[in-house]
Amino acid sequence: FVDAKNQRVGIGTSTPQSVLHLSINQSDADFRIYSSHTSGNQDPGFTAYSSRGTIVSPALVGSSDRLLDIIGWGYDGSAYRIGARIRFDVDGTPGASDMPGRIVFLTTADGGTTNGERMRIDNAGNIGIATTSPSSRLHVVGSNLFNITSNDFEIRNTSTSNLFFVNGATGYVGIGTTAPSQ
């Protein structure tokens, strides 16, 4: 079905709610991409292009602009609710030949109605779990924390006091200190 007035296409529906609306009432309603090729570098893919402005006259995206949003919805008996999502965002100031990005993973807790950020990978490659601003390769916030920097490894409690610390430059191990002397 083509809704020319609203510029929408419906497959399996005569009332499309988006630009492309697929409505399939069967258990194997998956989306598949098959690719056959002679070179090993031609993978099938899913690509999204995002800009401000228009299609004819695109403009530079800005920091925190959404590039792609993959959302999993489930029916709870009365309405569809978001269970999980993966967002691809601009993570910094883009410019010519420069597009800093981040990937954000969100889930909805059992008994909850809104999804919250659980993990992110920022433009520096830092991974944050329960933090929106990871400051090291793996930055975990919670009741029992551990933090790995380029040289050091530490386990902390919630009051930020160190329980265990390894200085990567010296190899010294500290318990209750970030400056072990041996």
N, C-alpha and C positions, 0 to 999 in steps of 0.2 A: 504494500500500500504506500502511495506517495501523497503526502500532504504538502502540496506546492505552496500553499498560502503561508504556512509556518516553516517551510523548508525542512521537513522531517520525512524519514522513511521508516515504515514499520514492516517487519517480517514476522508473521504470525499474529499481528494485531492491526486493527484498522484505526486505532487511536494512539499513534506514537507519542510518547512523552518526552522524547529527546531527539537529537539529530538522527541517530540510528537506534532504533528500539527493536530488540529481538525478544520475542515472547514464545517460549517453547514449553509445552506442557507434557514433559516426559522425563524419565529418570536419568537419561544419558545426555543431558543438555550441556555439553561442554563445548568449548571453543578450541579448534585445532588448527594448527598451521603445519602443513607438510611441505618439505622442500627436498628436491633431488637436484644434485649438481655434480660437476666433475672436479671442482676445486674444493679443498678443505676449508677455505676461508669465506664461504658464502652461506652463513647460517641463516635460518629463518628468524625473523625478528618482529617485534612489536615496537613501533616508534611513535612518539608523541612530540609535536613541535609546539612551542609556546612562545608567544610574544605579546607585548602590549601593542596598541594600534589596531590595524586591520590586516587581513590576509594580503591585500594588495599593497599596503604600506605598513609593514611591521615596524614596531619600535622596540627599543631595548627593554628587556625585563629588568626588574629591580630586586634588591635583596629581599629574601623571604617570599618572592613570588612562587606560586605553585607551577611546577612543570608537568607533573603527572600525579594522579591520585588513583590508586587501586583499592577498592572498597568491597569488603565481603559483608553482605546483609543476610540476616536470618529472620524468619517469621516467628514471633513469640506467642502466637495465639490471638493477638489483637492487632498487631502492626509489625511492619518490617523494622528491624533495628540493626545498627551497625555492630558487628561482632569484632572485626579487625580491619585494619587498613595499612597500606604502605604509601607514604607520600615521598615524592621527589621534588625538592625545593631548591631555589637559588640560595646559596649560603655565603653571602658576601656581596661585594660590588662587582658586577660583570662589566666587561669592556671589550674592546676589539681583541679577538682571539683569546678571550678569557671568560670562562663560564664556571665559577665555583659552585659546587653542588653538594647537597646532603640528602641522605635517605633517612626517613623517620618511620619507625614502626609503632603503631598504636593498637591497643586492644581494649575491650570493654570487660571490666571485672564481673565475676558472678554476682548477680543481684544489682548490678549497676545499669545505668541507662546512657551514659556517655563514655566515649572512648578516650583514653589518656595515653600520652606518650610513654612508652616503656623503654625504647632504645633508639639511638641515632648513630649514624656514621657521618661525621662532619667533613668539610672540604679538605682538612688536613689528614684525614684517615683515622682520626681519633674516634673511638667507640665509647659512647656513654650509655650506661644502664641506670635508669632512674635519675638521670641528670640531663638537662638541655644544653649544658656547656662543658663537655668533656675536656679536660686539660692534659690528658695523656693518652697513650695508645689504647688503654683499657681503663676506664674510670667508672667505678661502681659506687653508687650511693645506696645505703640501706643500713640495717641494724648491725651487720657485720661487713665491713668494707675492706676491699683491697684495692691497691692502686699500683700500676706499673708505669714508670716513666722510662725515658730512654736509657737510664742507667740503674735506677733504683726499684726496689720492690717493697711495698709496705702493706701491713694489715692494721687497720685502725678500728676503734669502736666509734659510736655515733658522736662522741664529744670531741672528735678529731685527735685524741691522744693516741700515739702509736703503741700498739701491742707488740709488733714485730717489724723490724726494718732491716733491709740488706742494702748497704751502700755498694752500688755496682762498680764504682771506680776503685774502691779499696778492698772490697770483699768483706768488710767488717759487718758484723751482725749486732743489732741492738734490740733490746727488749725494753719497751717503755721510753725510747729515745730515738730521735732522727739523726743523732750525731755520735754513733758508736766509735769508740777509740781503739777497739781491737776486734 
